[in-house]
Every structure is written in C-alpha cells, then in structure tokens.
Amino acid sequence: MTSSERPAKLSKHERERRRRAAELLGDLLPDTTRDETSEGWGEKESSSRDDDYLRDVPPHHG
C-alpha cells in the first residue's frame, strides 16, 4: 500500500491491531517458493548421469 492509498489517520486501535498482526505473522511467504525449484517439479538431484538416463526413459520403453 502506498502512502497515497493509506487513510490519512488510523485509529490507535487499528495501528495496534496491525502492529500485533505483523509481529505474530511476520513474513509468511518465503523468497523462493517450492514450485520455483526443481524439487517442486518432481525432479531430484541425481548422483550420476546414469540416474538421469534411467529417470528420463519414456514410459513405452519400460
């Protein structure tokens, strides 16, 4: 919310409510979410190139 969108003056009760909410909740969202990582897409770190080939075999090649 920018300063132009903020009400000119918040009540004391509202300021206290917002302060407590910020103190309790903090920053809920991480900088990087799980779906932005390889793990989130179901990919796992492999130790060898052979693991990569075995994982990437098409289903019809069984």
Secondary structure, DSSP 8 states (H G I E B T S, - for coil): --TTTS-S---HHHHHHHHHHHHHH---S-SS-GGGSTGGGT----SSHHHHHHHT--GGG-
